[in-house]
Amino acid sequence: MADRAALEALLGAPVARVTPLQGGDLSEVVRVALSDGRQVVAKTGLRVATEARMLRAIAAAGAPAPQVIAVTEGLLILEYLAETRAMPDGWAALGDGLARLHATAGAAYGWPEDYAFGPAAIPNGASGDWPGFWAERRLLAWPEALPADIARRVEALALRLGDLIPRRPAASLLHGDLWSGNVLFTADGAALIDPACYHGDAEVDLAMLELFGTPDPAFRARYGAPAPGWPMRRAAYQLWPALVHLRLFGGGYRSLVDRCLTALGT
């Protein structure tokens, strides 16, 4: 848990109460109530400084994200946003915000620094070849950590990725881990949290958003309809988070990986 003295030194007021928040599979997240009435979110972990830079990049793109209040070694202080139930207006706001995020383009695919989900490395070295980036930096990032039969199927798929996903899509700024649990619906709309940013095909975020559920139709009404061939590209992009879940959380996610590979004819 975040050190109370460190919190008080950063925020300039005594801590009245600390409440754990949902999530925190890979880091600890708490809500901090201060004696002066303020509330903030404190997050501890090895990569919070990188996360702070990503959140600032999202905000600079005009997409909603909690404000970074302070960051020190292993400790990130964020604006507290009160969560509400997901409603069509919130999904519409997410469509608008994500469109602004994706309109911010980089010079190449990747990110200035690598990242990780716990032990699952996320290499982000720059590349001008999108199918090559997706194969080498994502699907084949750690084949030794996968079951041997799954690794063989992924390696076979990587050889023909150029026929399945665009060769040179716009290098959009991506959230990078955009499942519904990383969208915070508020009275003012929807904010993006827990990013794993890099530049790549915007459809990566859209595929992730559909991995564990279906967004309200208001989202697509504002963001835009998918281009032809979406189901195949969606499977290619959903395979990466499926592999991450298999590595981090075990064999219960093997069927999800198999579903993606089978949809891709591998």
Secondary structure, DSSP 8 states (H G I E B T S, - for coil): ---HHHHHHHHTS-EEEEEE-S--SSSEEEEEEETTS-EEEEEESTTHHHHHHHHHHHHHTT-----EEEEETTEEEEE--------HHHHHHHHHHHHHHHT-B-SSBB-SS-EEETTEEE----BS-HHHHIIIIIITS-GGGS-HHHHHHHHHHHTTGGGTS-SS---EEE-S---GGGEEEETTEEEE-S---EEE-THHHHHHHTTSS---HHHHHHH----TTHHHHHHHHHHHHHHHHHHHH-GGGHHHHHHHHHHTT-
